[in-house]
Amino acid sequence: MQNLYIHIGTHKTATTWLQHYLGKNSDKLNDHGFYYPWIGRITQAQHRLGQAIFARPNPHEALDNLPLWQKFRHELAMTGYKNIVISSEEFEWVKHPELIKRFLPDVTIHTVLYLRRQDDYLESLYGQQIRDFRPRLTCTIHEYLAQRNLNFLDYSRLVARWQAASDQMTLRIFDRKLMKGGDIGHDFLDALGIGNTGGFEEPTAAVIDHKASLDLRAQEFVRQCNTLPLDEGVHNQLVDKIVRLNKIVPKSKARLLSVDERRKLMSQYESSNRKIARDYPSASPLPELFAPIADGAPTIAQSDTPDPFETLLKVNNLLQLV
């Protein structure tokens, strides 16, 4: 019987870095008895497998009529490896993961899930959606909070769905202080049972730089630029330029939400976080699951009405549009 390790994210837990790490070191994984499939890959992640499930009109429908999953099952049958690893944070949005188990009844499903403290996840996701052309956010963080359904931050729902669909489930905390070796590469290999990481190389790719968090001052500038009617090409050129400049400037420790606002947000999930900590004691030594929010972090002010002409002049100075 084969073992299928499904890394499901969540988003904003260095998933892009990890997926490029797995792709770059696929031969080393082979040496340890693991196979990283090709079917469903977008760049180095099996995003299309998750998307094929949740993008359907009927999310309850079996996977038998999905050509991509049929090809994936064939790839599993053809490989000589007992252990298979796939990775995509798109699986976070799959509402009925039990369909995977039904489709692969002779495969042991082992789910690997990383959780990030909710206030950190929220601010990081907000920043990513500013940098991405779609949705190319222009709203402030407080407008974002008021407009969004934040049910996805209640991790108990995600954990319950995938626990019911898995033969085994490994839960880890996205916190360098709690990860093996202090990074997700070593920690994920440990979750697979690979203790010897010798020979594994760190990945390099432009998409990794694009996904990395910006200093909040740089991020705020991009948000203001999003109010301008820039096409996708110019937007991406601008973000790439900002990402390169961002490496030069020392990163500020400022936050978008105040300490009190972040603690209030976390209080909404205190009960479910504690339950997860009780149910998965190996995930975290902390009864609250995550480290408490420390005092003292400053906040950065966001402009409600940025001057479009001043912003355009700055963009033009960077990119020489005219």
C-alpha positions as CSV (number, residue, x, y, z in Angstrom):
1,M,0.0,0.0,0.0
2,Q,1.3,3.5,-0.9
3,N,1.4,6.4,1.5
4,L,0.3,9.8,0.1
5,Y,1.5,12.7,2.1
6,I,-0.7,15.8,1.3
7,H,0.7,19.1,2.4
8,I,-2.3,21.4,2.5
9,G,-0.7,24.7,3.7
10,T,-2.1,26.8,5.0
11,H,-1.5,29.9,2.9
12,K,1.2,32.2,4.1
13,T,3.3,29.5,5.8
14,A,6.2,29.6,3.3
15,T,4.4,27.2,1.0
16,T,5.9,28.6,-2.2
17,W,9.4,28.3,-0.7
18,L,8.7,24.7,0.4
19,Q,7.3,23.7,-2.9
20,H,10.3,24.9,-4.8
21,Y,12.5,23.2,-2.2
22,L,10.7,19.9,-2.8
23,G,10.9,20.4,-6.6
24,K,14.6,21.3,-6.6
25,N,15.4,18.3,-4.4
26,S,13.1,15.7,-5.9
27,D,16.1,13.5,-6.6
28,K,17.1,13.7,-3.0
29,L,13.6,12.8,-2.0
30,N,13.9,9.8,-4.3
31,D,17.0,8.7,-2.5
32,H,15.0,8.6,0.8
33,G,12.2,6.7,-0.9
34,F,9.8,9.6,-1.7
35,Y,8.4,10.7,-5.0
36,Y,7.2,14.2,-5.9
37,P,4.7,13.8,-8.8
38,W,4.5,15.9,-12.0
39,I,0.7,15.6,-12.6
40,G,-1.1,18.8,-11.4
41,R,2.0,20.9,-11.0
42,I,1.9,24.7,-11.6
43,T,5.6,25.7,-11.3
44,Q,6.6,23.4,-8.4
45,A,3.3,22.8,-6.6
46,Q,0.4,20.5,-7.4
47,H,-2.1,23.4,-7.3
48,R,-4.2,22.0,-10.2
49,L,-5.2,19.0,-8.2
50,G,-6.8,21.1,-5.5
51,Q,-8.3,23.5,-7.9
52,A,-9.8,20.7,-9.9
53,I,-11.8,19.7,-6.8
54,F,-13.1,23.0,-5.5
55,A,-13.7,24.8,-8.9
56,R,-16.5,22.4,-9.8
57,P,-20.2,23.4,-9.7
58,N,-21.0,20.4,-7.5
59,P,-18.3,20.1,-4.7
60,H,-19.9,16.8,-3.5
61,E,-19.4,15.0,-6.8
62,A,-16.9,12.1,-6.8
63,L,-13.5,12.6,-8.4
64,D,-13.9,9.7,-10.9
65,N,-14.9,12.0,-13.8
66,L,-11.9,14.4,-13.3
67,P,-9.3,13.6,-16.0
68,L,-6.6,15.3,-14.0
69,W,-7.2,13.0,-11.0
70,Q,-7.4,10.0,-13.3
71,K,-3.9,10.9,-14.6
72,F,-2.7,11.4,-11.1
73,R,-3.9,8.0,-10.0
74,H,-2.2,6.5,-13.1
75,E,1.1,8.3,-12.1
76,L,0.9,6.8,-8.6
77,A,0.3,3.3,-10.1
78,M,3.3,3.6,-12.5
79,T,5.8,4.9,-10.0
80,G,7.8,2.4,-8.0
81,Y,7.8,4.5,-4.9
82,K,5.8,3.6,-1.8
83,N,5.8,7.2,-0.4
84,I,4.3,10.0,-2.4
85,V,4.4,13.7,-1.5
86,I,2.2,16.5,-3.0
87,S,1.9,20.1,-1.8
88,S,-0.6,22.8,-2.5
89,E,-2.2,25.4,-0.2
90,E,-5.2,25.2,-2.6
91,F,-6.2,22.1,-0.7
92,E,-7.0,24.5,2.2
93,W,-10.2,25.5,0.3
94,V,-11.3,21.9,-0.5
95,K,-14.5,21.5,1.5
96,H,-14.9,17.7,1.1
97,P,-11.4,16.2,1.3
98,E,-12.9,12.8,2.0
99,L,-13.5,12.5,-1.8
100,I,-9.8,12.0,-2.2
101,K,-9.8,9.0,0.2
102,R,-12.8,7.5,-1.7
103,F,-11.0,8.0,-5.0
104,L,-7.8,6.4,-3.7
105,P,-9.1,3.6,-1.4
106,D,-5.9,1.6,-1.5
107,V,-3.7,4.6,-0.5
108,T,-2.9,5.7,3.0
109,I,-3.6,9.4,3.3
110,H,-1.3,11.3,5.6
111,T,-2.1,15.0,5.8
112,V,0.5,17.6,6.9
113,L,-0.8,21.0,8.0
114,Y,1.0,24.1,9.1
115,L,-0.8,26.7,11.2
116,R,0.2,30.3,11.6
117,R,-1.0,32.6,14.4
118,Q,-4.1,34.2,13.1
119,D,-3.1,37.9,13.4
120,D,0.1,37.1,11.5
121,Y,-1.7,35.1,8.8
122,L,-4.2,37.9,8.3
123,E,-1.7,40.7,7.9
124,S,0.5,38.6,5.6
125,L,-2.5,37.5,3.4
126,Y,-3.6,41.2,3.2
127,G,-0.1,42.2,2.1
128,Q,0.0,39.4,-0.5
129,Q,-3.3,40.5,-2.0
130,I,-1.9,44.0,-2.3
131,R,1.1,42.7,-4.3
132,D,-0.9,40.3,-6.5
133,F,-2.5,41.9,-9.6
134,R,-5.6,40.0,-8.7
135,P,-7.2,41.2,-6.4
136,R,-4.8,44.2,-6.2
137,L,-6.2,45.5,-3.0
138,T,-6.6,49.3,-2.4
139,C,-8.5,49.1,1.0
140,T,-6.9,49.7,4.3
141,I,-6.4,46.9,6.8
142,H,-9.4,48.0,8.8
143,E,-11.6,48.2,5.7
144,Y,-10.3,44.7,4.8
145,L,-11.4,43.4,8.2
146,A,-14.8,45.0,7.9
147,Q,-15.4,43.6,4.4
148,R,-14.1,40.0,4.7
149,N,-15.6,36.8,6.1
150,L,-12.9,35.6,8.4
151,N,-14.2,32.1,9.1
152,F,-11.1,30.6,7.5
153,L,-9.2,31.8,10.5
154,D,-11.0,29.4,12.7
155,Y,-8.6,26.5,12.1
156,S,-10.8,23.9,13.9
157,R,-13.0,23.7,10.8
158,L,-10.1,23.0,8.5
159,V,-8.5,20.5,11.0
160,A,-11.8,18.6,11.4
161,R,-12.4,18.3,7.7
162,W,-9.0,16.9,7.0
163,Q,-8.8,14.7,10.1
164,A,-12.0,13.0,9.0
165,A,-10.5,12.4,5.5
166,S,-7.0,11.2,6.7
167,D,-5.6,8.0,8.0
168,Q,-3.0,10.1,9.8
169,M,-2.6,13.8,10.3
170,T,0.5,15.8,11.3
171,L,0.0,19.3,12.6
172,R,2.9,21.8,12.9
173,I,3.1,25.4,14.0
174,F,4.6,28.0,11.6
175,D,7.0,29.5,14.0
176,R,10.8,29.3,13.6
177,K,11.2,28.8,17.4
178,L,9.1,25.6,17.2
179,M,10.3,24.2,13.8
180,K,13.0,21.6,13.5
181,G,16.2,23.3,12.4
182,G,14.4,26.7,12.6
183,D,13.0,26.5,9.0
184,I,10.2,24.9,7.2
185,G,12.4,22.8,4.9
186,H,14.1,20.9,7.7
187,D,10.8,20.7,9.6
188,F,8.8,19.3,6.7
189,L,11.4,16.6,6.0
190,D,11.2,15.7,9.7
191,A,7.4,15.4,9.3
192,L,8.1,12.9,6.5
193,G,10.5,11.0,8.8
194,I,13.6,12.2,6.9
195,G,16.1,13.1,9.6
196,N,19.2,13.4,7.4
197,T,18.9,16.6,5.3
198,G,22.4,16.5,3.9
199,G,22.5,17.4,0.2
200,F,19.2,19.2,0.2
201,E,19.6,22.6,-1.4
202,E,17.7,25.8,-0.8
203,P,15.7,27.0,-3.8
204,T,16.0,30.3,-5.7
205,A,13.2,31.7,-7.9
206,A,11.7,35.1,-8.7
207,V,8.3,33.9,-7.5
208,I,9.8,33.3,-4.0
209,D,10.9,36.9,-3.9
210,H,7.5,38.0,-5.0
211,K,5.8,36.1,-2.3
212,A,8.2,37.3,0.5
213,S,6.7,40.0,2.8
214,L,7.6,43.6,2.1
215,D,8.5,46.2,4.6
216,L,5.2,47.9,5.5
217,R,6.4,51.2,4.1
218,A,7.0,49.6,0.8
219,Q,3.7,47.7,1.0
220,E,1.8,50.9,1.7
221,F,3.3,52.5,-1.4
222,V,2.2,49.5,-3.6
223,R,-1.3,49.8,-2.1
224,Q,-1.4,53.5,-3.1
225,C,-0.2,52.6,-6.5
226,N,-3.1,50.1,-6.8
227,T,-5.4,53.1,-7.0
228,L,-3.9,54.0,-10.4
229,P,-5.2,52.4,-13.6
230,L,-2.0,50.4,-14.2
231,D,-2.2,47.3,-16.4
232,E,-1.0,43.9,-15.2
233,G,2.4,44.2,-16.9
234,V,3.2,47.6,-15.4
235,H,1.9,46.4,-12.0
236,N,4.2,43.4,-12.0
237,Q,7.1,45.5,-13.1
238,L,6.5,47.9,-10.3
239,V,6.2,45.2,-7.7
240,D,9.4,43.5,-8.9
241,K,11.2,46.9,-8.6
242,I,9.8,47.4,-5.1
243,V,10.9,43.9,-4.1
244,R,14.4,44.5,-5.2
245,L,14.5,47.9,-3.4
246,N,13.0,46.3,-0.3
247,K,16.1,44.1,0.1
248,I,18.3,47.2,0.6
249,V,16.2,48.9,3.3
250,P,16.4,47.4,6.9
251,K,13.0,45.9,7.6
252,S,10.8,47.7,10.1
253,K,9.1,45.8,13.0
254,A,6.0,47.8,12.6
255,R,2.6,46.2,12.3
256,L,-0.7,47.2,10.6
257,L,-2.9,46.3,13.6
258,S,-2.1,47.5,17.1
259,V,-1.3,45.1,19.9
260,D,-4.8,45.6,21.4
261,E,-6.4,45.0,18.0
262,R,-4.4,41.8,17.4
263,R,-5.2,40.5,20.9
264,K,-8.9,41.2,20.3
265,L,-8.7,39.3,17.1
266,M,-6.9,36.3,18.7
267,S,-9.5,36.2,21.5
268,Q,-12.1,35.1,18.9
269,Y,-10.1,31.9,18.3
270,E,-8.8,31.3,21.8
271,S,-11.2,28.4,22.5
272,S,-10.7,26.6,19.2
273,N,-6.9,27.1,19.3
274,R,-6.8,25.6,22.8
275,K,-8.8,22.6,21.6
276,I,-6.4,22.0,18.7
277,A,-3.5,22.2,21.2
278,R,-5.2,19.6,23.4
279,D,-6.1,17.3,20.4
280,Y,-2.6,17.6,18.9
281,P,-0.2,17.9,21.9
282,S,2.9,17.2,19.7
283,A,2.1,20.3,17.5
284,S,3.0,22.9,20.2
285,P,4.2,22.9,23.8
286,L,1.9,25.9,24.4
287,P,-1.7,25.4,25.7
288,E,-2.8,28.4,23.6
289,L,-1.2,26.7,20.5
290,F,0.6,29.9,19.5
291,A,3.1,32.2,21.3
292,P,1.4,35.2,23.0
293,I,1.5,38.6,21.3
294,A,4.3,40.7,22.8
295,D,4.0,44.3,23.8
296,G,5.6,47.2,22.1
297,A,5.3,46.7,18.4
298,P,4.6,50.1,16.7
299,T,2.0,50.5,14.0
300,I,2.2,52.1,10.6
301,A,-0.5,54.6,9.6
302,Q,-2.2,54.0,6.3
303,S,-3.4,56.9,4.1
304,D,-7.2,56.9,3.5
305,T,-6.9,59.3,0.5
306,P,-3.5,59.1,-1.2
307,D,-2.8,61.8,-3.8
308,P,-3.0,60.0,-7.2
309,F,-0.8,62.5,-9.0
310,E,2.0,62.4,-6.4
311,T,1.8,58.6,-6.5
312,L,1.9,58.5,-10.3
313,L,5.0,60.8,-10.3
314,K,6.7,58.3,-7.9
315,V,5.8,55.4,-10.1
316,N,7.0,57.1,-13.2
317,N,10.3,57.9,-11.5
318,L,10.8,54.2,-10.7
319,L,9.7,52.8,-14.1
320,Q,10.2,55.7,-16.5
321,L,6.8,55.3,-18.0
322,V,6.9,58.6,-19.9
